[in-house]
Each structure stands twice: as C-alpha cells, then as structure tokens.
Amino acid sequence: MSQYANSPNVQGNPNRMIDLRSDTVTQPTAAMKQAMIDAPLGDDVYEEDPTVKALEQRLATLLGKEAALFFPSGTQSNLAALLCHCQRGEEVIVGEKYHTFLHEARGASVLGGIAMHPLPTNKLGQIEIADMLAAIKPDDIHDPISKLLALENTVSGCVQDQAHLTALAEAAHAKGLSVHLDGARFFNAVVKQNKSAAELAAPMDSISICLSKGLGTPAGSVLVGSEKLIRYAKRQRKILGGGMRQSGMLAGAGLYALENNIERLAVDHEHTRIIAEALTNLPNLEVDQERLQTNMFFIKPLPEDHAPLQAFMTEHGVRIGWQQPWMRCVLHLGVSAQDVEQIITLFKRYYQP
Ligand SMILES: *Cc1c(COP(=O)(O)O)cnc(C)c1O
C-alpha cells in the first residue's frame, strides 16, 4: 500500500478521518495528481483533447465495444444513455432499487419525457425475467412504448450473476428492447469474479462506469457502447451541459486509475471481509452475510445503539453510514490495512468495553 502513503487520506494526520460512508470520498494520490499535471490537454468539445480520447479508447477496448465518452458524473452518463435509447413517450424498465430509478431524481422522466417502470428487486439486487417480460407493453395507445431495460452491477456491493444478466438481456433483445448497464462499480464485479471486462460487458448495449468510486479519481464517468450510440450521446452530453474543455486533467486521473487501481479493488474486498468477519460475533450487532461480496458491508445495531455507535466512531476518527436500520460501510483505497485494524478495535471497544 506504500503508493498511497502520500495520500492526504492516508497520511499520519491526527485530524484525518477514516471514512466508510462511501467510496466517493477518496482523494487523488500524489502519483494520480502527477498524472493529471502531466496529461496533454486540448479542447475536448473540439474533440482535441488527447488524454480524454486516450481514456475513451482505453475503456472501449477494455470492454470490447466500439466507442466511449467521458462525462463529469455517473448520473449524467446514465441520463445521456437513457436519452439515447428512449425518445419522449417511450419507457425504461428498471429495478426499483437501482440508482437510475431511485437516486437520480428521475432525470430521465423529468428532463427526457421517458416513462419509468420499476420492477421488484430482491435483497441482492436481482430482477426476475418474468417480471421484466410482464412489464413490456403491448402496442396500445394507452401505454408508453417499452424501449430499454436498465440493469446495474454491482448493486449495493452485490455482484449480479452473469448468466442471469445475460438471460435478462437476451430476453429484452428478443422483444426489441435495448439494454443499459449502470456499472458504477463495474470493475468491482470484474475483479471479484475474475472475469474479463469484455465478458461482463458483452450482453449490454451501453455501460456507464464511474471513475470516482473505488477507482479513486476526483471526478468522471465513462459511457461505453457502439460508435452510433456514442455519437448520439455526445449531442445529449452537450444538451445536458457536460461538454468540457481541457478535461484531460480529469481523464489523466482516469487513465492512471485504469492502469493502477483496478486490481487493487481486491484489497478493498479483502478489507471488507476482514472487518465484517471480526464484527460478526459481537453482541447486539447484526452483520449482513449475504450482502458481503465486494467493498461494502452492512451492519444493523439495536435501534438504541444507532446514534451512540455512530457518535463513538466519529469521535474516534471513523465515519460510518447513517442509514437505518442497516448502516452501510464502504471500503476504498483511502483505508489502509492499519486502518482496518483500528476500525475493528473501535467496534470491539464499543461493544465489549
Ligand atoms: C455513484 C453511482 C452512480 C452515479 O453517481 P455520480 O455521483 O453521479 O457520479 C450511478 N449508479 C450507481 C450505482 C452509483 O453508485
């Protein structure tokens, strides 16, 4: 972990917090910052930024698709994708717990006039093929026109079964729908399953990948798909205000992350497992064993412990999720092996004083 020693997130700063609220809190390391400084730049709206182009090319190649497009955020990348796949009055079918439905302020409906049909999503994030098929509308003037199936992987840290995703995509394609994957944490799924990115991407028509989660960049997402889709997405990005100029500074961080921070996601997965296992036998604290797959674990304290536990941890330098009744904790490159020990020690002190 020595390459992270210079990160302001990891240094021996007494005021530093170990932050488990999300993997979005990562700070660029010194080496990543250097890559940003060294990145050759141009005006990307003129399609003249070599670093942005290199990042897009690299991800397209990694995922086995024709093209890619750099976005300021995952929300915008997902929204542009939905706007590519659906016109006004058309419909996306989506898991009710997925980010595109639940956490993007229904941008597709609000800005795009796209109807959304949410499907039941089980605890591990899976939707059923029968539910999806039943949601596809007949050609009837009373209905919107079903155009897109929107999937997600990972969902709350849970890796989606690739055979099931493929079956869902095939069933959707057979009905004339396209398939989009919100792969905010796509590489966590790749690393966990030891499969290639191209294999996971193969059934999908478009994939949105976040660089600013576990991959550790300050900002940026990339939409990957066919040449035709990406050409159309570029116009959507412009409409949404996402055309950026010398964005190679951000793309430089992305290229660095693809080079250096993919395989190390396994370290976050291991840290997650170590902490969750250490907490499993503490009294009055439940650890969700099912949703313990990649870089997240979920704990359920007694209701009366919720606020005091959080206050105790914060007081001792560890921020944990605020969600109730299950608190989400997320591991990332800003948390060292030493921090993992510290986290475990603090939980034990709270529960076994
Ligand atoms: C973070 C995230 C996004 C997009 O997030 P931005 O904050 O807009 O970059 C999309 N989907 C999922 C599942 C996410 O976790």
The ligand as a Gaussian input file, in Angstrom:
#p B3LYP/6-31G(d) Opt

LIG

0 1
 C      -22.451000       6.685000      -7.694000
 C      -23.365000       5.958000      -8.564000
 C      -23.851000       6.488000      -9.770000
 C      -23.500000       7.859000     -10.309000
 O      -23.043000       8.734000      -9.417000
 P      -22.470000      10.192000      -9.607000
 O      -22.347000      10.615000      -8.204000
 O      -23.460000      10.978000     -10.391000
 O      -21.168000      10.099000     -10.314000
 C      -24.680000       5.701000     -10.525000
 N      -25.024000       4.470000     -10.136000
 C      -24.592000       3.922000      -9.001000
 C      -24.993000       2.537000      -8.633000
 C      -23.751000       4.647000      -8.172000
 O      -23.314000       4.098000      -7.035000

